[in-house]
Amino acid sequence: MSRWLLAGWALLLGAGLGLRAPCLTLRPMHNDEGVNAMKFRRLYVNNNYKYDPNEFHGPSLPYLTLPAAWLQGGGGFNDFTEATYRSVPVVFGLGLILLLLLLAPYFGRAETLWAAAFIAISPAMVFYSRYYIHEMLLVFCTAWSFICFWRCANSGRAAWAVAGGIGLGLMCATKETFVFALAAMALAAGTSAVWDWARGEGASNFSSRWKWPHLVAALAAAAVTGLLFFTSFFTNAAGPMDALRAYLPWFQRAGGATEHVHPWTFYARRLLFFHVRGGPFWSEGFIVALALVGFCGALRGRSLLLRLIAFYTAWLTLIYTLLPYKTPWCLLGFYHGMILLAGAGAAPLWRACRPAWLKAAAAALLTAGVIHLGWQSWRGNFGVDSHGMPYCDSAKSPYVYSQTLPDALRLVATVEGIARANPEGYGTVMEVMARESYWPLPWYLRRFTNVGYWDKIPDQPPAPITIVSANLHAAFDEQPGKTHLMAGYFELRPQVFLELYVNTNLWSAYIKTLPPEKD
C-alpha cells in the first residue's frame, strides 16, 4: 500500500477520532443507554447476565463492554461514567473506517478512501458512534461479515469463511434486526444474478466461487459464536431457545405494535433535509447524491462487488422504509451502504473531470461538501443553540430522539444533595413512580441502595424521597399531616414531567446545608 494512501487513512482516523472521542459525558444518558448500562451491571457485578427475548436486544454489547471497564482499572460499577460505555461504540465506529482497508484491493483505493472520509465525518455516523446502543456494533459486524465472505470467495481461503461466520454470529447476538440485513444480502445476490442475465452476460459467478467446506465452516463459526453469547458462555441453557422466541415480540413491534410508528418519509427527511422552527438546517444530501452516482455506475459497470453493494443498499433501504417501526438510528445499516456507494461515486467523478478548470470546480465542490458534513458533525455533538442548549440534547437535531434532557441531571443533583443531609446517605429510602418510562433514572440513581420503582402510586405512605410522574397527580404535599412538600418540577424528556416530594424534616435538614443566598 502506498505511503499517500496510508497517510490519508491516518488523517481520516484522526478526524474520526477527533469527532467521536471528546466530551463523551456532555449529553445525558438516553433511556436506552441507561437500560444497557444497567444490563451490563448484571454481568459485571453479579456475573449472571441472561438474554431477555422480550426486550433489550442481544448479549454482545454487555460482553464487549467488559474491556472498556477493565481498561478503566476494573473499579466498581458505580465509578463508571457515560464515557466508559460510549467508548465502546466509538471503537466500532472507527472500526468501520479500518475495515475498508480489507476492501480496498477490490473496491478501488480512491473509492475506498472517499468512503472512509464519509464514514469519518458523516453526522449520523459520528452521532451514533457516541451512543451506547447496539446499532453501531451491528453495522460493524455486518460490514465485517460481508467483507470476509467477499474475500473468501475471491481468495478461496477458509480462514476468511470462519472470520465471516464469526461476524455473522455476532450480528445475530447483537440485534434481532440482523435478519433484515441477511434478507437484503440474499436479495442483492439474486437481483445481481438476474441483472447480469438480463444484460446478456450470464449469471454472476459469485456463488460458484464458494466451496461447500467454506460454507460449512462459516455456518459452524456463526453457530458457535451465537451459542457462546446466548448461553452467557455456557451458564444459561435457555438462551438459544430464547433467541428464537424473541422474534415473535420483535416482529410485532416491527409491524407497528409500538409507539415508534412513523411515516415512510421518516429516514429521508433526516438524511436529505431536516429543519424545525428555531433550529438550523441539516442535510447529508451530499452523500446521498454521490451514492446515486455510485448506484448508476454499479448498474452500468462490470464490478460485481459494487453491484452487490448497490442492490444490498437498495433492498435494505426499502425494507426499513416500509416497516412502520422507525427510530433514527435504524438508518445506519442502509446508510453505511450509501456511504460506500458515495465513495464509488466521488472517485469516478473526479477522474472524469479532464480539463483543469473542470477538475478545479469538482475539487471545490467536493471540498465544500466534506467541510459542510464535518461542520454539521461538530455542531451536532458539541455546538449549542442561541439559548445555550446543546444540539446533542435538542430536538432541533435530526438524530436526537426522545432524548433525556439536562433537567434530569438537575433532579439527580438535588436528590443526591438531599441524601447527603440524611444520616443514612445513599441508604435513604426512595421511590420512583411513573406509568411511562422512568429511564435512565435507575442508572443515575445507581449509588442508592433502597430505591423502589412503581408504575402506579402504591397504597402506602410515600418514602422520604419520592419522584412521581406528573400524570399520576400525586399531590403528596396536600395530604393530611403535611409530611411531604413538593421540592421541584423536572422535565425528564420532552413533555415527560416528574415531581419531587421530600419529607419535611429531611427537607429542613437539606436547606441548612445550602450556602446562604447572596443579597
Number of C-alpha atoms within 10 A of each C-alpha: 9 7 8 9 14 13 11 15 20 13 14 23 20 14 16 26 18 14 24 29 16 13 13 20 14 15 20 21 28 23 21 19 21 22 20 21 26 18 18 24 20 15 17 19 11 9 12 14 22 21 25 16 21 14 10 15 22 24 27 24 27 23 15 14 21 18 14 18 20 11 10 12 9 14 11 11 17 13 11 15 15 20 19 21 27 24 20 26 26 27 17 19 26 24 18 22 22 16 17 22 17 15 18 15 12 16 20 13 19 18 23 27 25 22 26 27 23 26 25 28 27 25 28 24 25 27 22 23 26 28 26 28 26 24 22 28 27 28 25 24 25 21 23 25 25 20 21 23 27 22 21 22 21 14 13 16 15 21 17 23 29 24 21 29 30 26 28 28 26 28 30 27 25 26 19 19 18 20 13 15 21 17 14 24 20 16 18 22 20 15 18 24 21 16 17 17 13 11 10 9 12 12 17 16 11 16 11 8 13 20 14 9 11 21 16 15 20 25 19 17 21 24 17 13 21 29 19 19 26 27 21 23 14 12 15 16 14 14 24 18 12 17 22 11 14 18 17 11 14 18 14 12 18 19 14 15 14 13 9 12 17 15 12 16 10 16 21 17 14 20 22 15 13 18 16 12 7 9 15 14 14 23 20 20 16 19 27 19 17 22 25 17 19 29 25 15 19 22 18 11 11 12 13 20 16 21 27 24 25 25 24 26 27 18 22 24 20 14 15 20 19 15 16 19 22 23 17 16 20 16 22 17 23 22 24 22 22 28 24 29 32 26 28 28 25 22 20 15 15 17 11 11 15 10 9 9 10 13 16 14 14 18 14 12 13 16 12 13 16 18 13 19 24 22 15 23 23 19 18 25 24 17 16 15 14 9 6 8 14 20 23 24 25 21 16 22 23 24 23 20 17 18 20 25 22 19 16 21 18 15 23 14 13 15 20 17 16 23 24 15 18 17 9 10 16 20 14 19 18 22 19 24 23 20 14 10 14 21 18 22 21 19 19 19 17 15 16 18 13 13 19 13 14 13 15 14 19 10 6 6 9 21 18 21 23 22 27 27 26 19 13 15 10 18 14 21 17 12 11 8 7 11 17 25 18 18 18 14 17 20 20 26 22 13 8 18 17 24 24 22 26 26 20 17 14 16 21 13 15 18 14 10 12 10 7 8 5 4 3
